[in-house]
Amino acid sequence: MKYRKKPLVIEAWQWNGNLLENCKDVPQWIWDAEEEDDLKLYDDWEPEDRFIEIETLEGTMRGEIGDYIIKGIQGELYPCKPDIFLKTYEEVPE
């Protein structure tokens, strides 16, 4: 059998590797996740070595520079590589 993913609208934000305070257009749900320790930015290294850890429904996942952070339909967060994101999602006009 074959299946097609149901159309749904998600929220996402692409992390550019900067500290959150220095990023543009950080959505409130990213700040909320950081405050609740569901998202941790590791910035003790050179900027190119920074990463984000995200507590997901499947456990802790690591987000790299350029990854999209997706807020799923149940409010869950998870990282997604840019090439997969761009093949899977398209922008919805506001």
JOSUL-V455098 format. One line per field, one symbol per residue. psi: psi as a letter, one per 40 degrees, with the letter a starting at -180 (. if undefined). burial: b if it has 16 or more other ideal C-beta (glycine too) atoms within 10 Angstrom, else e. A space follows every 50 residues. Layout:
psi->???
burial->???
This chain:
psi->iiihhihihiiihhheeiiddeiifhiddddddddefehhhhfeaideei ihhhhideahihhiheihhhhaeeeiiiihidddddddiihhh.
burial->eeeeeeeeeeebbebebeeeeeeeebeebbeebeeeebbebeeeeeeeeb bbbbbeeeeebebeeebbbbbeeeeebbbbeeeebeeeeeeeee
